[in-house]
Every structure is written in structure tokens, then in C-alpha cells.
Amino acid sequence: MRTKTWKLLSKVSNKKEKDWLTKLLAKNRGITSPQELDEFLNPSFEQITGQSIGNTKKAIDRIEKAIKNKEKVIIYSDYDADGICATAIMWEALYDLGIKVMPYVPHRIKEGYGLANPAISDLAKQGVKLIITVDHGVTAIDQVEHAKKLGIDVIITDHHVLPKKLPDSYALTHTTSLCGAGVSWRLAWDIVAKLNRSYQEKLKSKLELASIATIADLVPLIGANRAIVKIGLEKLASTKRFGINALIKATGITPPIGTYEIGHIIAPRINAMGRIEHGLDALRLICAKNRNQAEELASLLTKTNSKRQDLTSKAIESAFTLVKEEQSVGVITHPTWHEGIIGLVASRLVETYHRPFIVIAKGEVYSKGSARSVPGFNIVEAIRASGTFLNAGGHPMAAGFTIETKQIEIFSAQINKYAQTNLTDDMLEPVVNIESELETKDISTQTLSQIKRFEPFGMGNPEPVFLTRHMEVEDVRGVGPTSAHLKLQLSSHSAIGFNMGEFRARIRPGYKIDAVYTLNDDKYNGGFQLKLKDLEITN
């Protein structure tokens, strides 16, 4: 009856110690010393400023020159939540320093990802002398060369995996340890440290944007990223930004705002604009200067997100009919899919089949692809190894690319050939990592308080999952409009299993089950509840 393989990470050794669970969770996260544990549980601002993004001196010198010569500067954005937040951080900081700076957000469909030569040519005609990229640029070899020929210097700030050959940019600030907005904020910190230290306090408040981007871009929430999110969420709780407050109001979120609210409610609305309309409106929302403008834009983002959800649902429905079981890496195409939602379709397919998927919006001559992977299989390396793409970039778990339509079948064969030697059976096995077994008596508010010390949870620091054996079923119900969810009373504890309604017909009061779950606050009834991840009937 299990849906996944259960992997127990640790056994409880000594419950007599008051903080036994804290030590166990720390051990499972590779934290071995009291100092490391203190740094993890109490992330500091210095962890952020101590994160290296390469030598920033050349970039800062060039920005000083732009100030001195009153040059026109462009912050060239990406259109997702990370890129939009990164742009807002750098644009506002440089503008406040007195630079003649404007943002440029490309249109996904009309211009595509990253720097585009036609846009660079237009900017050159407008007298732009410096372009600063945020959240992209490391693959823009031809575009940077084009800019240089037109007398434009390019500073690249990016966090994507570096290709073998880099653009000949004026300066490169890069790390894969942060998201794009994190890199943008770190460079801005070094800029104001040299040019205007009095601005540093204001720049600290912009960590609220970096925290949204860090959560949205699914980077590991450890080290500097953990500090960004922890401090950024604190800033977000008292934000003065009209746009963020309007978006919170429009979505009906009840504070406090955490990683779930950002990852599942706020960030998707920011992303929706760049996916199917124009990301510029998302930037206008974040930087809105009055409440009326903010509320209008929040309404627009909400409506656009609903449209995005509808397009995604229809594409997912048709995608399931096109899956080929014999492919180790699923490659599916369709001529009517909107290229802005194919990444979401790929994510759902990976979630369902637990193998890498590449979803392609098929065009007449050129097609756009989006890929999602499983842990251990580097999808961007796999795409680059195929040798059939026009351009490709991304991360080990997610990537995007452009390909000639006539090359799709060859690409599919090549990437599946690559998978034969690089995609192992254990990578394809859906696994739920369990911190430890807990006895029923261990399920308590005291246990929950120790778990909360490890917040915020996310990539690299998952929410702790536990196993309790032989729990007695006292009540079984289906909840939701179609009884899609499973509601149980287990050994006097409330439990909910989202999208686990199919289990209801197999479970009866009096049964014993092994339950795999997270322990959470029960926001509706008070106290706490078990959020089920998997279960097995034991009698």
C-alpha cells in the first residue's frame, strides 16, 4: 500500500536529553559541531555579506565610471520571480545612488530568454553605454559581442551553471550558491559599501525581495540562502511596499507569511506575468509608489495567474496521453502548448512518474523546451551533451533550451542514449526520507517546538518527516468537494492526507497503520496535526 520507498535516516539513541530531537535533525543535515548548529539555528546577516560572488571590483569601477560620465545604464532582467526581484533590487539601489538607470524586461514570446541582439541594438540607439544583466547572461556569448561592437559594456550577474565557454563581458559576478536576486543583492551591497555606506540600512530592507526570489527559485535553504530567507521574512512581515501588501491582500493570505505562502501563492502570481503576458507588470507591482496602482496591478496578476492555471491544467491533461513508458527521459511535444507553462507541465510529469521529463512547445521552425529532473541526474548537462540544441541553460534539476524543430527526434534519441549510462535505477525510485521513528507519546507540542527551530524549510533543508508505527485508526473521513483528501483520527491525533482520498475505501476504524507524516500547527482547530505523506495498513 506504500506509494514510496521509506528511507530511515537515523535511529533515536537517547530521549533523556531535553534537545534529543534537535541533535537528531542536526545530524541528519550534516551538522556536526555546536558552532555549526548555532549558525544554522541562528542565521546571521554576516553569512550573507560573507558569501563570495567573485571579484566585484571591476564591476564597481565600471559603475563609478557610469556615475561620473552620467551614462545611461540598463538593468536587463529575466521575466521570472527571481529575475524580477533581482531587477528591483539593483534598479532601486543604483537609482538611489543617482545613476541614470532603467530596467528592461524582455517579453518571453517576442524576445525570448536573456539578452537579445535586436533589444541591444535599440538600447544602443537610445545612448545606453552599460548593461547589467540579472539572473542570466553566462551563455550570452554572441549577444555580449554584439553589445561591444555597439559601444556597450556588459556586466553579468548570474547564478546558472557556467558553460565551458564564457561571454567576453566587462565583468562577471557569479555563484551557483545563491539565486539571481541573491547575487544582485550581494553586488549591490558591495557597490553601496564603496559609494554610499549610509544607504546600507535601506538595502537591508530589500532582503524581503531576495527572500521571495530565493524561495521561488528553489535554491537550497542553507548557509547564506537560509540567512536571506530568515531575515527577509522578518522584513516582509513589516513591509512598506504597496505592491507586496496589495498582493497579500488580493490573495487573502493570513499572516505570518512563510515559505509555503511565498512558494505556492505569491511567487506563482509574479511568475504568471512573465509566463503568459509581460513580466514588466510584475516589476511595476513590486516597485509601485502608490496604493491604487498597486491594487490594480495585484488584481491583474491574480487574473493572469488564473489564466495560467487554466492553460496548465489543459496542457497537463493532454501531456499524460503522450507519455511513452519506454523512454527513460520523457520527451513530449505539442504545437498548441504555451511555452510559458511547459516547465510546470514537466514538473507535474516528474512528480507523477518520478523520472526526468522534457516538454517542448513545438514551433514550425524553432521550438522551446523546458526540462525537470530527479535528484542525481543533471538535466542541463544531459541537454548540452545531446549536441542538438541552439542554446541551453539552467540548473541540474531544471533547464530551458531552444531547438530546431526538425532536430527534436534526434534530440530525444540522444538524450535517452545519454541516460542509459547516467540515469541509474535508484534515481528513478521515489523515496521519502524519514528523520526517525517516533512513538505516539513523542507526538507533542514540545516536539513541534523543536522542529520549528529548523524553519524556514525548503530545498536543502526539508521539513522533517517522521514514522510512527501501529497507530490506531479511530475515525476515517473524506474531505474536500470530491472527498479528494483523507481525514483520519490516529491514536487521539488529527491527521490529514492531501490528495490521498483513494485510501479511504481501504481503511476502517480499529485498523492499525504505519504513518509517515510531518508535524504541523493546526491553523483551523488549534494545536497540531499530522500531515500524511504515506501510510501502510499493518493488520
Secondary structure as UniProt FT lines:
FT   STRAND          5..8
FT   TURN            15..16
FT   TURN            18..19
FT   HELIX           20..28
FT   TURN            29..30
FT   HELIX           34..41
FT   HELIX           45..49
FT   HELIX           57..68
FT   TURN            69..70
FT   STRAND          72..76
FT   HELIX           81..96
FT   TURN            97..98
FT   STRAND          100..104
FT   HELIX           108..111
FT   HELIX           117..125
FT   TURN            126..127
FT   STRAND          128..134
FT   TURN            138..139
FT   HELIX           141..149
FT   TURN            150..151
FT   STRAND          153..158
FT   STRAND          171..174
FT   HELIX           180..195
FT   HELIX           197..199
FT   HELIX           200..205
FT   HELIX           207..216
FT   TURN            217..218
FT   HELIX           223..237
FT   HELIX           242..251
FT   HELIX           259..261
FT   HELIX           262..266
FT   HELIX           267..276
FT   HELIX           280..286
FT   HELIX           291..320
FT   TURN            321..322
FT   TURN            325..326
FT   STRAND          330..334
FT   TURN            339..341
FT   HELIX           342..353
FT   STRAND          357..361
FT   STRAND          366..372
FT   TURN            375..376
FT   HELIX           379..386
FT   STRAND          389..394
FT   STRAND          398..404
FT   HELIX           405..407
FT   HELIX           408..422
FT   HELIX           425..428
FT   STRAND          431..434
FT   STRAND          436..437
FT   HELIX           440..442
FT   HELIX           445..452
FT   TURN            453..454
FT   TURN            459..460
FT   STRAND          466..479
FT   TURN            481..482
FT   STRAND          485..490
FT   TURN            491..492
FT   STRAND          493..497
FT   TURN            498..499
FT   HELIX           501..506
FT   TURN            509..510
FT   STRAND          512..521
FT   TURN            523..525
FT   STRAND          528..537
//
